[in-house]
Amino acid sequence: MKKIIIDEEFCKGCGLCVEVCPKKLLKIGSKLNKQGYPLVEIDECDQDKCLSCALCARVCPDVAITVLKTSDK
């Protein structure tokens, strides 16, 4: 299950989320959005390593990141 969802239309590839991720799971990718900005991405296999701390979402100036918290039941 995805924990981090990046809205490709709003992401401008500023890299703030990359810097604050405690697990260093986010990176600036080579894919561009419709406006020509490079998108932040997370490898599918790294989704399970995400702590759901939401630091990335909090620092995103364009509100392009949603972090889902999952229960450990």
C-alpha positions in Angstrom: 0.0 0.0 0.0 1.3 3.4 -0.9 2.0 5.7 2.0 3.3 8.7 0.0 1.3 10.1 -2.8 2.8 12.9 -4.9 0.5 15.1 -7.0 2.4 15.4 -10.2 0.5 18.5 -11.3 1.5 20.5 -8.2 5.1 19.2 -7.6 7.8 21.6 -8.8 10.8 19.5 -7.8 12.1 22.0 -5.2 13.7 19.2 -3.2 12.6 20.4 0.2 10.9 17.1 0.9 14.0 15.2 -0.2 16.1 17.1 2.4 13.8 16.5 5.4 13.0 12.8 4.8 14.6 11.0 7.8 14.9 7.8 5.8 16.1 9.5 2.6 13.4 7.7 0.6 12.5 10.6 -1.7 14.6 11.8 -4.7 14.3 14.1 -7.7 13.5 12.0 -10.6 13.9 12.4 -14.4 10.2 12.5 -15.2 8.7 15.9 -15.9 5.2 17.1 -15.2 3.1 19.1 -17.7 4.7 22.4 -16.6 8.2 21.0 -17.2 9.2 20.6 -13.6 11.1 17.4 -12.5 9.0 15.3 -10.1 9.9 14.0 -6.7 9.6 10.2 -6.6 9.8 7.3 -4.2 10.6 3.8 -5.3 7.6 1.4 -4.9 9.8 -0.9 -2.8 10.6 2.0 -0.4 7.0 2.7 0.4 7.1 0.2 3.2 10.1 1.9 4.8 8.3 5.2 5.1 7.7 6.2 8.8 4.5 8.2 7.8 6.0 11.1 9.8 4.7 13.5 7.2 7.7 15.9 7.3 7.8 15.9 3.5 4.1 17.0 3.3 4.6 19.7 5.9 7.5 21.3 4.2 6.0 21.1 0.7 5.2 24.7 -0.4 2.9 23.5 -3.1 0.9 21.0 -1.0 1.8 18.3 -3.5 2.4 15.4 -1.0 -0.1 13.3 0.9 1.0 10.9 3.5 -1.2 8.1 4.5 -0.9 6.6 7.9 -1.5 2.9 8.2 -2.4 1.0 11.4 -0.2 -1.8 12.5 -3.0 -4.1 13.5 
